């Protein structure tokens, strides 16, 4: 593994940005800029675009370029910017990776090809090729629930030996034991981060994780929890996280997660519209009522620049 000195490490709290749309379904650039401003004010250590929480599946190449440019402009050069690569082949993944590099991304969060499931050796070749061609920090995204591609610990160890492959985001349940196994197997020399909306973030940190990449609507509440944990105040961190947990859990629902993230962002005054693109679904009446109940128990402050 080798990371050029000019590159920024992807560590700490790195939220996956939602993609704001207006009521017609068009990209909402002012809303995106406010969303980035909120992350920075809330204590994020970096930001990520085109992740699973970003509706990346519904974005055109032109929209991806606009999102990357606007995010970079607001975040500035010192904030690590991670771009998701979620194509279905090596050639199309390279295309996305090069576009992200040329658009100002510092790192790539790369899903393996998932339409046709690759064998273990093909996974190694794939990540090695993407890292070599892009020249960027590559994060392996271990998300078998979404991809159907299993990445056992020995495979991740092999990936960690590739030049340019610098980290892994573990989303394979149970996440905390796997985080610990990867940290141990790589002698702590390979950065391991968690995802899954930070559902098991404290357990992952206890096992050696160096960061987490949740959705983006509660960054200001999660940042002080993680600061408490790093300071050794584990009891207070657990107590505060327990109060946040119902919202974290609610945002993990398959098919509804995108709408949950955006509805909370709207209610907080960060974006104006909770529109999601097909095949994502808006919240039904029952889900909206359930979210109302959660937010009544965990009130979130409004936010406007």
C-alpha positions in Angstrom: 0.0 0.0 0.0 1.2 3.5 -0.7 -0.7 6.7 -0.6 0.9 9.8 -2.2 1.7 12.5 0.4 -0.6 14.9 -1.4 -3.6 12.7 -0.8 -5.9 13.1 2.2 -6.7 10.1 4.4 -10.3 9.1 4.6 -10.9 8.8 8.3 -13.4 10.0 11.0 -17.0 11.0 10.2 -17.5 11.1 6.5 -21.3 11.4 5.7 -22.7 10.1 2.4 -24.6 13.1 0.9 -28.1 12.7 -0.2 -28.8 14.2 -3.7 -31.4 17.0 -3.4 -34.0 17.3 -6.2 -36.7 19.9 -6.6 -40.4 19.1 -6.9 -40.0 18.4 -10.7 -37.2 15.9 -10.0 -34.4 18.2 -11.3 -31.1 18.5 -9.5 -31.3 21.2 -6.7 -27.9 22.8 -6.7 -28.6 25.4 -4.1 -29.9 22.6 -1.8 -26.8 20.6 -2.4 -24.6 23.5 -1.5 -26.5 24.0 1.8 -26.2 20.3 2.5 -22.4 20.5 2.2 -22.3 23.6 4.3 -24.3 21.8 7.0 -21.9 18.9 7.0 -18.9 21.1 7.5 -20.5 23.2 10.2 -21.7 20.0 11.9 -18.2 18.6 12.3 -17.8 16.2 9.4 -14.2 15.1 8.6 -15.0 14.7 5.0 -17.9 14.2 2.6 -18.9 11.5 0.1 -21.0 11.6 -3.0 -22.6 8.9 -5.2 -22.8 6.4 -2.3 -25.8 4.0 -1.8 -27.5 6.7 0.2 -27.0 9.3 -2.7 -29.4 7.7 -5.2 -26.4 7.3 -7.4 -28.3 4.7 -9.4 -30.5 7.5 -10.7 -28.0 10.1 -11.6 -26.8 10.9 -15.1 -23.1 11.4 -16.0 -23.7 15.2 -16.4 -25.4 15.3 -13.0 -22.6 13.5 -11.3 -20.1 16.0 -12.8 -22.2 18.9 -11.5 -22.6 17.4 -8.0 -18.8 16.7 -7.7 -17.9 20.2 -8.9 -20.4 21.9 -6.5 -19.4 19.8 -3.6 -15.7 20.5 -4.2 -16.3 24.2 -4.5 -18.2 24.4 -1.2 -15.9 22.0 0.7 -12.7 23.5 -0.5 -9.4 21.8 -1.1 -8.7 20.6 2.5 -11.8 18.5 3.1 -11.5 14.9 1.8 -14.0 14.3 -0.9 -14.9 10.7 -1.7 -16.7 9.7 -4.9 -18.6 6.5 -5.2 -18.0 4.2 -8.1 -20.9 1.8 -8.6 -20.7 0.6 -12.2 -21.2 -3.0 -13.4 -17.9 -3.8 -15.2 -14.2 -2.9 -15.0 -14.4 -0.6 -18.1 -17.4 1.4 -16.8 -16.0 1.6 -13.3 -12.8 3.0 -14.8 -14.9 5.5 -16.7 -16.6 6.7 -13.5 -13.2 6.7 -11.6 -11.5 8.9 -14.1 -14.4 11.3 -14.2 -14.3 11.5 -10.4 -10.6 12.1 -10.5 -10.8 14.8 -13.1 -13.7 16.3 -11.2 -11.6 16.8 -8.0 -12.3 13.7 -5.9 -9.6 12.7 -3.4 -10.7 9.1 -3.1 -13.0 6.5 -4.6 -15.4 4.3 -2.7 -15.7 1.4 -5.1 -18.3 -1.3 -5.3 -17.3 -4.5 -7.0 -19.1 -5.4 -10.2 -22.4 -6.9 -9.1 -24.7 -7.6 -12.0 -22.4 -10.5 -13.1 -20.8 -11.7 -9.8 -17.0 -11.8 -10.1 -14.9 -14.7 -8.6 -12.3 -13.8 -6.0 -9.4 -13.5 -8.4 -11.5 -11.2 -10.6 -12.2 -9.0 -7.6 -8.5 -8.6 -6.9 -7.8 -7.8 -10.6 -10.7 -5.3 -10.7 -9.6 -3.3 -7.7 -6.0 -3.3 -8.8 -6.9 -2.0 -12.2 -9.2 0.7 -10.9 -6.6 1.9 -8.4 -3.8 1.9 -11.0 -5.8 3.7 -13.7 -7.2 6.3 -11.4 -4.2 7.0 -9.3 -6.5 7.8 -6.3 -7.0 6.4 -2.9 -9.4 3.4 -3.4 -11.7 2.3 -0.7 -13.2 -1.2 -1.1 -16.9 -1.2 -0.4 -17.9 -4.5 1.2 -21.7 -4.4 0.9 -23.0 -7.9 0.1 -26.6 -7.1 1.0 -26.6 -4.6 -1.9 -24.2 -6.3 -4.3 -24.5 -10.0 -3.6 -20.7 -10.2 -3.7 -19.1 -11.7 -0.7 -15.7 -10.5 0.5 -14.3 -12.7 3.2 -11.5 -11.5 5.3 -8.7 -13.3 3.4 -9.9 -11.6 0.2 -9.9 -8.2 1.9 -6.3 -8.9 3.1 -5.3 -9.6 -0.5 -6.9 -6.4 -1.6 -5.1 -4.5 1.1 -1.8 -5.4 -0.5 -2.6 -3.7 -3.8 -1.0 -0.4 -4.5 -3.5 2.4 -4.1 -6.1 0.3 -2.2 -5.9 2.0 1.1 -9.1 1.2 3.0 -12.3 -0.8 3.3 -15.8 0.1 4.3 -17.3 -2.9 6.0 -21.0 -3.3 5.7 -21.2 -7.1 6.0 -23.2 -8.1 9.0 -22.2 -8.6 11.8 -20.0 -5.6 11.0 -18.1 -5.2 14.3 -16.5 -8.7 14.4 -15.5 -8.4 10.8 -14.0 -4.9 11.4 -11.9 -6.5 14.2 -10.9 -9.5 12.1 -9.7 -7.2 9.2 -7.8 -4.9 11.6 -6.1 -7.9 13.1 -5.3 -9.6 9.8 -3.8 -6.5 8.4 -1.8 -5.7 11.6 -3.7 -2.4 11.8 -1.9 -1.1 8.7 -5.1 -0.9 6.6 -7.9 1.6 7.3 -11.2 0.1 8.2 -14.4 2.2 8.3 -18.0 1.3 9.0 -21.2 2.1 7.2 -24.8 0.8 7.6 -25.9 4.3 8.7 -23.5 4.1 11.7 -25.8 1.5 13.3 -22.9 -0.3 15.1 -20.4 2.6 15.0 -19.3 2.4 18.7 -18.8 -1.3 18.5 -16.9 -0.9 15.3 -14.7 1.8 16.8 -14.0 -0.5 19.8 -12.8 -3.1 17.3 -10.4 -0.7 15.6 -12.4 1.1 12.9 -11.0 4.6 12.1 -14.1 6.1 10.6 -17.7 5.8 9.7 -19.8 6.8 6.7 -23.5 7.2 7.6 -26.2 9.1 5.9 -26.1 12.9 6.3 -29.1 14.1 8.2 -27.7 13.8 11.8 -24.0 14.7 11.4 -24.2 17.4 14.1 -25.6 14.9 16.6 -23.2 12.0 15.8 -20.0 14.2 15.7 -20.0 14.9 19.5 -20.8 11.3 20.3 -17.7 10.2 18.4 -15.6 12.9 20.0 -16.7 11.6 23.4 -15.7 8.1 22.4 -12.3 9.2 21.2 -11.8 11.1 24.4 -12.5 7.9 26.4 -15.9 8.9 27.6 -17.5 5.7 26.5 -20.5 5.7 28.9 -21.7 9.2 27.8 -21.1 8.3 24.2 -23.3 5.2 24.5 -26.0 7.1 26.3 -26.1 9.8 23.6 -26.0 7.3 20.8 -28.9 5.4 22.4 -31.0 8.5 22.1 -30.1 8.8 18.4 -30.5 5.1 17.7 -34.3 5.1 16.7 -33.6 7.6 13.9 -30.5 5.7 12.8 -32.5 2.4 12.7 -35.4 4.0 10.8 -33.1 5.2 8.1 -31.9 1.7 7.3 -35.1 0.4 5.7 -34.5 -1.0 2.3 -36.5 1.0 -0.3 -37.5 3.8 2.1 -34.1 4.9 3.3 -33.6 7.6 0.6 -37.0 9.1 1.5 -36.3 9.0 5.2 -33.0 10.8 4.9 -34.5 13.5 2.7 -37.6 14.0 4.8 -35.5 14.6 7.9 -33.3 17.1 5.9 -36.4 19.0 4.8 -37.8 19.2 8.4 -34.4 20.5 9.5 -34.5 23.2 6.9 -31.4 22.0 5.1 -33.1 21.1 1.8 -36.4 22.2 0.4 -37.9 19.0 -1.1 -37.9 15.3 -0.3 -38.4 14.1 -3.9 -36.8 10.8 -4.7 -36.4 9.3 -8.2 -37.8 6.0 -9.3 -37.5 3.3 -8.3 -37.0 4.8 -4.9 -40.3 5.4 -3.1 -41.7 8.3 -1.1 -42.8 7.7 2.4 -46.3 6.2 2.8 -48.6 7.6 5.4 -47.8 5.0 8.0 -44.0 5.5 7.6 -44.5 9.2 7.9 -46.4 8.8 11.1 -43.7 6.5 12.5 -41.1 9.1 11.6 -43.2 11.8 13.3 -43.2 9.7 16.5 -39.4 9.2 16.4 -38.7 12.9 15.9 -41.1 13.8 18.7 -38.8 11.7 21.0 -35.6 12.9 19.4 -36.2 16.5 18.4 -33.6 17.7 15.9 -32.8 21.4 15.7 -33.5 23.3 12.5 -30.6 24.6 10.5 -30.2 27.4 8.0 -27.1 29.3 6.9 
